[in-house]
Amino acid sequence: MDDFSNEIIETEEAAIFLRRMGSGPPLLLLHGFPQTHLMWRDVAPLLAEEFTVICADLRGYGASSCPSSTTDHVPYSKRALAADMVAVMEKLGFKHFAVAGHDRGGRVAYRLALDHPERITKLAVFDIVPTAEAWDRADARFALSFWPWALLAQPEPLPERLIAAAPEAIVDSALNGWGTPASTFSPAARKAYVAALSDADHIHAICEEYRAAAAIDREHDAEDQRNERRIACPVLALWSAEGALAQWYEADGGPLAIWRRWADEVEGSAMAGGHFFPEERPMATAEALRAFFLDPG
C-alpha cells in the first residue's frame, strides 16, 4: 500500500491509524482478527480508482492506540469502536460515508449503521451474522471452530498469557484453519499480523474486544431487537461458500434471512473461498463492493 497516505487521527479516546487513497465518494474499510488494515492491501487499490478509500486499524489493533479498559469492557464495545470511526471520518471531512467490514470489522460496521444511521449511506458485512444472533445459536461446532470467541473472552490474564507466549501459533491457526489456502498470505503479511499480536497492550486490547462481544455487545444487540431498531441503509452481506455460515444457518433460511431480521433492504450471496476471501479473491471482492456501492438503487 505504498501509494496510500498514512495518517493518525486523534479522537477523544484513541489515536486511529489509517491509510487513504482516492478522490471519489468516501468508503471506510474495517478489518477482522487477527488482521489489521493490511488485509485490504489488494482490494483497496482497486476501489481507490472510484472511491476515497480509508483503511483504518480498529482501536487496540495494528498501529492504533490501546485506551484503558474497564471491568465491563465498554471501552472495547463495538459501540465505542464505531464512535472512533465517526470521529475519524468527521475529521477527514466526511459526514456521510459507506462502510464495509470483515469479521470483527463487520461487527463495528453494522454497529455504525445502527448507532449513526444519519452517517452511513450503505453497509457491507463479510462472513458474519450479528453478534447476538451468533451467540444465541452457539453450539459445539461454534465453540470448536470459532475458538477465539470463547478463548479470548476468558478473564485476564489467561488469554493474554497464551497469546504472548505464541503469537505465531495464534496467527497460523487462524489463517490456516478457516478454509483459506495458506498460500494466500505472503510471508510479509503473516509477519505483520504476528507483529500486531506481539505487543502486550495490543494483546490485552484485543482480548477486551472479545470480552465485550461476549457481554456488552450482546446487550446492545438485544436492546436493539427489543426496541425494533433496524438498520436503515441498504446492506450487502457476503459470506464464504466454504465456511461455517453457508451450512450452520440453513434452518434459519441462511445468512440473508438472519440479516433481514435487522434490516429491510438486504442483498448478498456466498463468495468462493474461505473465511478470508477478501485476501484470497481480492478482484472478486472489489467488484462485488464496487457494484453495490455504485448502484444508485
C-alpha positions in Angstrom: 0.0 0.0 0.0 2.9 2.3 -0.7 0.8 4.7 -2.8 -1.6 5.3 0.2 -1.0 8.2 2.5 -0.5 7.3 6.2 -2.3 9.3 8.9 -3.0 9.1 12.6 -6.3 10.7 13.7 -6.8 11.6 17.3 -10.3 11.1 18.7 -11.4 11.8 22.3 -10.3 8.3 23.4 -8.0 6.8 20.8 -5.4 7.5 18.2 -6.5 5.7 15.0 -4.0 4.8 12.3 -5.3 4.8 8.7 -4.2 4.6 5.1 -6.0 6.7 2.5 -6.1 6.9 -1.3 -8.5 8.1 -4.0 -10.8 11.1 -4.6 -14.3 9.7 -5.1 -17.1 9.0 -2.6 -15.8 8.0 0.9 -15.6 4.3 1.7 -14.3 3.1 5.0 -12.9 -0.5 5.2 -12.6 -2.3 8.5 -10.5 -5.4 9.2 -11.0 -8.5 11.3 -9.0 -10.8 13.5 -6.1 -11.5 13.5 -5.6 -8.9 10.8 -5.0 -5.2 10.5 -5.9 -2.7 7.8 -3.3 -4.6 5.7 -6.0 -7.2 4.9 -7.3 -4.7 2.3 -3.9 -4.4 0.5 -5.1 -5.9 -2.7 -8.7 -4.7 -2.6 -8.3 -1.1 -1.7 -6.2 0.0 -4.7 -8.8 -1.4 -7.0 -11.6 0.6 -5.2 -9.5 3.7 -5.0 -10.0 4.2 -8.7 -13.6 5.3 -7.9 -13.7 6.0 -4.2 -11.8 7.8 -1.5 -10.8 4.6 0.4 -9.9 4.8 4.1 -8.4 1.6 5.6 -8.3 2.0 9.4 -6.9 0.0 12.3 -9.6 -0.5 14.9 -8.7 0.7 18.4 -6.4 -1.9 20.0 -5.3 -3.3 16.7 -2.4 -2.7 14.4 -0.9 0.8 14.8 -3.9 2.3 16.6 -3.7 3.1 20.3 -5.0 1.0 23.2 -7.1 3.0 25.6 -7.5 1.7 29.1 -10.4 -0.6 29.6 -12.9 -1.2 32.5 -14.4 -4.2 34.2 -17.5 -4.0 32.0 -15.3 -3.8 28.8 -17.3 -0.9 27.5 -14.2 0.9 26.0 -13.8 -2.1 23.6 -17.5 -2.4 22.8 -18.4 -2.2 19.1 -20.3 1.0 20.1 -17.0 2.6 21.3 -15.1 1.3 18.2 -17.8 2.7 15.9 -17.7 6.1 17.6 -14.0 6.2 16.9 -14.8 5.8 13.2 -17.4 8.5 13.2 -14.9 10.9 14.7 -12.2 9.8 12.2 -14.4 10.3 9.2 -15.6 13.7 10.5 -12.1 14.9 10.9 -11.3 13.8 7.4 -14.2 15.9 6.2 -16.8 13.1 5.6 -20.1 13.4 7.5 -21.7 10.7 5.3 -19.9 7.6 4.1 -20.2 4.0 3.1 -18.6 1.2 5.2 -17.5 -2.4 4.6 -16.2 -4.7 7.4 -14.9 -8.2 7.5 -15.1 -10.3 10.6 -14.7 -8.1 13.7 -14.7 -5.0 11.4 -18.1 -6.2 10.1 -19.4 -6.0 13.7 -18.2 -2.5 14.1 -19.6 -1.6 10.7 -23.2 -2.8 11.5 -23.0 -1.0 14.9 -22.1 2.1 13.0 -25.2 1.8 10.9 -27.4 1.2 14.0 -25.9 3.9 16.2 -25.3 6.5 13.5 -27.9 6.0 10.8 -27.6 9.6 9.6 -23.9 8.9 8.7 -24.0 5.6 6.9 -25.1 5.6 3.2 -24.5 1.8 2.6 -23.2 -1.1 4.6 -21.4 -4.3 3.6 -20.6 -7.1 6.1 -18.3 -10.0 5.3 -18.7 -13.5 6.8 -20.7 -12.6 9.9 -24.2 -12.6 11.3 -25.0 -10.1 14.1 -23.2 -10.9 17.4 -26.2 -11.7 19.4 -27.5 -14.0 16.7 -24.2 -15.9 16.6 -24.1 -16.3 20.4 -27.8 -17.3 20.6 -27.1 -20.1 18.1 -23.7 -21.2 19.5 -23.2 -24.9 19.8 -20.3 -27.4 19.8 -19.4 -26.6 16.2 -19.2 -22.9 17.1 -17.1 -23.5 20.1 -14.6 -25.7 18.3 -14.5 -23.7 15.0 -14.6 -20.2 16.2 -12.3 -20.7 19.2 -11.3 -17.0 19.6 -14.8 -16.1 20.7 -14.6 -18.2 23.9 -10.9 -18.4 24.4 -10.1 -14.6 24.1 -13.2 -13.7 26.2 -11.9 -15.6 29.2 -10.9 -13.4 32.2 -7.5 -11.9 32.2 -4.7 -12.8 32.3 -5.1 -16.3 30.8 -5.7 -15.5 27.1 -3.2 -12.6 27.2 -0.5 -15.0 28.5 -1.3 -17.6 25.9 -1.2 -15.2 23.0 2.0 -13.6 24.3 3.7 -17.0 24.6 2.9 -18.0 21.0 1.6 -15.2 18.7 2.8 -17.1 15.6 0.7 -20.1 16.6 -2.4 -18.0 17.1 -2.0 -16.4 13.6 -1.1 -19.6 11.9 -4.1 -21.4 13.4 -6.5 -18.7 12.3 -5.1 -18.1 8.8 -4.6 -21.8 8.1 -7.8 -23.2 9.7 -10.7 -21.3 8.3 -10.9 -22.5 4.8 -8.4 -20.1 3.0 -5.3 -21.6 1.4 -2.1 -20.9 3.4 -0.6 -19.6 0.2 -3.0 -16.6 0.2 -0.9 -14.9 2.9 2.6 -13.7 1.9 5.4 -14.0 4.5 5.3 -10.3 4.8 1.5 -10.2 5.6 1.9 -13.1 8.0 4.8 -11.3 9.7 2.8 -8.1 10.0 -0.2 -10.0 11.6 2.2 -11.7 14.1 3.8 -8.4 15.0 0.4 -6.9 15.7 -0.2 -9.8 18.3 3.2 -9.4 19.9 2.7 -6.3 22.0 1.3 -6.7 25.5 -1.0 -3.6 25.2 -2.5 -4.7 21.9 -2.9 -8.3 23.1 -4.9 -7.1 26.1 -7.0 -4.7 24.0 -7.9 -7.4 21.5 -8.9 -9.7 24.4 -11.0 -6.9 25.8 -12.8 -6.5 22.4 -13.7 -10.2 22.5 -14.8 -9.9 26.1 -17.0 -7.0 25.1 -18.5 -9.2 22.3 -19.5 -11.8 24.8 -21.1 -9.3 27.1 -21.9 -5.7 26.4 -22.2 -6.1 22.6 -24.8 -8.8 23.1 -26.7 -6.5 25.4 -26.6 -3.7 22.8 -27.9 -6.1 20.1 -30.6 -7.4 22.4 -31.7 -3.9 23.2 -32.0 -3.0 19.5 -34.1 -6.1 18.9 -36.4 -5.3 21.8 -36.9 -1.8 20.6 -37.3 -2.9 17.0 -34.4 -0.7 15.9 -33.3 -1.6 12.4 -30.5 -0.8 10.0 -31.9 1.9 7.7 -29.4 1.8 4.9 -29.0 -0.8 2.1 -27.0 -3.9 3.3 -24.7 -6.2 1.3 -24.0 -9.5 3.2 -21.3 -11.7 1.7 -20.0 -14.9 3.2 -17.6 -17.8 2.5 -19.1 -20.5 0.3 -16.7 -23.0 2.1 -17.2 -21.6 5.6 -19.5 -22.1 8.5 -22.2 -19.5 7.6 -23.0 -21.4 4.5 -24.0 -24.5 6.4 -24.8 -23.6 10.1 -27.8 -21.3 9.5 -29.7 -23.3 6.9 -32.5 -23.9 9.3 -32.9 -20.1 9.8 -33.0 -19.5 6.0 -29.3 -18.7 5.7 -27.4 -15.5 6.5 -29.6 -13.3 4.4 -32.7 -14.3 6.4 -30.9 -13.5 9.6 -29.8 -10.1 8.3 -33.3 -9.4 7.2 -34.3 -9.5 10.9 -32.1 -6.4 11.3 -32.6 -4.5 8.0 -35.3 -4.1 5.4 -33.0 -3.8 2.3 -30.6 -6.7 2.2 -28.9 -8.5 -0.7 -25.9 -10.8 -0.9 -24.5 -14.2 -1.6 -21.8 -16.7 -0.9 -18.4 -15.9 -2.2 -15.9 -18.5 -3.5 -13.2 -19.1 -1.0 -12.7 -19.4 2.7 -13.2 -17.0 5.6 -10.5 -14.7 4.4 -11.9 -14.4 0.9 -11.1 -10.7 0.6 -7.4 -11.6 0.7 -7.9 -14.9 -1.2 -10.0 -13.3 -4.0 -9.4 -9.5 -4.0 -10.6 -8.8 -7.5 -14.0 -10.6 -7.0 -14.3 -8.8 -3.6 -13.6 -5.4 -5.1 -16.0 -6.0 -7.9 -18.8 -7.0 -5.5 -18.2 -3.9 -3.4 -17.9 -1.6 -6.5 -21.2 -2.9 -7.9 -23.0 -2.5 -4.6 -21.7 0.9 -3.6 -22.0 2.5 -7.1 -25.6 1.2 -7.6 -27.8 4.3 -7.3 -30.6 2.0 -6.1 
